[in-house]
Amino acid sequence: MPLYGFHCADCDKESELLVGFSDRPHCPGCGGRKMERLVSRPAPPGQSKGLIKAARAQAAREGHLSNFSRKERGG
């Protein structure tokens, strides 16, 4: 089951709950049923230099050079 963020309209508390998509959870604070599902923020892609270097090396091995500059492609 996914983790969703909810806001309780009764007690104005925000909670993250592990529920199914169609489930209607109770507020853990007050027990109310007026829970609104919140829009979650997407996680940013990994930007560590090590991850980028490994991904570029794999792309070069596989012949996918479109993400390299002309200078880096040797042309």
Secondary structure, 3 states (H helix, E strand, C coil): CCEEEEEECCCCCEEEEECCCCCCCCCCCCCCCCEEECCCCCCCCCCCHHHHHHHHHHHHHHCCCCCCCHHHHCC
